[in-house]
Amino acid sequence: MTEAEFEAMTPHRYYLALRFFNRAKEEERRHSVEMTRVIVTTYANTYAKNPKTSHQLWPLPWDREHENNQPLLQEGEMTKIATRIWQKD
């Protein structure tokens, strides 16, 4: 955005743009935390006698937002993702 575009912007458009920017940043943060949770759960369950799901091991505030507390990813999918991440190193 140029300085001229910013100066021409109405307060409504400014706050709307700010809202969408913040929403995009929040989605990036959630994705990073979810991927961290996948890795932590996979690592912890490797050595655990009683493995737990990622939502039991590390509950997050937005888990309650989903219907019937259904996880964003199923446990098998999380293991596949964690394996792919570890193989990249």
C-alpha positions as a printed NumPy array, in Angstrom:
array([[  0.   ,   0.   ,   0.   ],
       [  1.347,   3.359,  -0.932],
       [  1.197,   6.44 ,   1.257],
       [ -1.383,   8.031,  -1.068],
       [ -3.629,   4.948,  -0.866],
       [ -3.361,   4.995,   2.91 ],
       [ -4.277,   8.686,   3.107],
       [ -7.267,   8.169,   0.804],
       [ -8.541,   5.261,   2.87 ],
       [-11.699,   5.775,   4.914],
       [-11.692,   4.691,   8.574],
       [-14.113,   1.886,   7.729],
       [-11.827,   0.485,   5.01 ],
       [ -8.808,   0.86 ,   7.296],
       [-10.385,  -1.151,  10.111],
       [-11.708,  -3.716,   7.646],
       [ -8.219,  -4.185,   6.178],
       [ -6.756,  -4.374,   9.684],
       [ -9.332,  -6.979,  10.665],
       [ -8.493,  -9.195,   7.666],
       [ -4.774,  -8.776,   8.288],
       [ -5.186,  -9.811,  11.938],
       [ -7.351, -12.78 ,  10.94 ],
       [ -4.666, -13.977,   8.51 ],
       [ -1.963, -13.64 ,  11.186],
       [ -4.151, -15.544,  13.672],
       [ -4.595, -18.383,  11.159],
       [ -0.815, -18.537,  10.645],
       [ -0.292, -18.672,  14.417],
       [ -2.89 , -21.411,  14.845],
       [ -1.319, -23.449,  12.077],
       [  2.128, -23.165,  13.684],
       [  0.784, -24.167,  17.093],
       [ -1.159, -27.105,  15.607],
       [  1.963, -28.366,  13.844],
       [  3.95 , -28.024,  17.079],
       [  1.24 , -29.952,  18.89 ],
       [  1.456, -32.729,  16.282],
       [  5.198, -33.058,  16.789],
       [  4.984, -32.912,  20.592],
       [  2.2  , -35.515,  20.684],
       [  4.032, -37.86 ,  18.349],
       [  7.239, -37.555,  20.35 ],
       [  5.477, -37.943,  23.721],
       [  3.431, -40.951,  22.585],
       [  6.568, -42.694,  21.378],
       [  7.687, -43.158,  24.985],
       [  4.309, -43.163,  26.76 ],
       [  2.801, -46.28 ,  28.287],
       [ -0.687, -44.827,  27.859],
       [ -0.663, -42.727,  24.658],
       [ -3.038, -39.767,  24.557],
       [ -4.529, -37.786,  21.723],
       [ -3.091, -34.381,  21.019],
       [ -6.214, -32.717,  22.41 ],
       [ -5.893, -34.603,  25.694],
       [ -2.173, -33.962,  25.962],
       [ -2.238, -30.285,  24.993],
       [ -5.742, -28.755,  24.871],
       [ -5.936, -25.417,  23.079],
       [ -8.569, -22.673,  23.389],
       [ -9.913, -23.086,  19.87 ],
       [-10.535, -26.816,  20.261],
       [-13.899, -25.952,  21.822],
       [-14.911, -24.063,  18.682],
       [-15.219, -27.236,  16.625],
       [-18.327, -29.382,  16.579],
       [-18.384, -32.173,  19.159],
       [-14.723, -31.431,  19.969],
       [-13.655, -33.071,  16.702],
       [ -9.934, -32.484,  16.2  ],
       [ -8.74 , -30.509,  13.193],
       [ -6.691, -33.529,  12.163],
       [ -7.264, -37.171,  12.969],
       [ -4.519, -38.97 ,  14.891],
       [ -3.321, -40.976,  11.878],
       [ -3.024, -37.804,   9.803],
       [ -0.988, -36.105,  12.53 ],
       [  1.499, -38.979,  12.59 ],
       [  1.906, -38.774,   8.808],
       [  2.487, -35.015,   8.968],
       [  4.996, -35.335,  11.807],
       [  6.853, -38.066,   9.914],
       [  7.05 , -35.858,   6.812],
       [  8.324, -32.923,   8.886],
       [ 11.002, -35.023,  10.555],
       [ 12.122, -36.523,   7.248],
       [ 12.739, -33.034,   5.816],
       [ 15.578, -32.449,   8.3  ]])
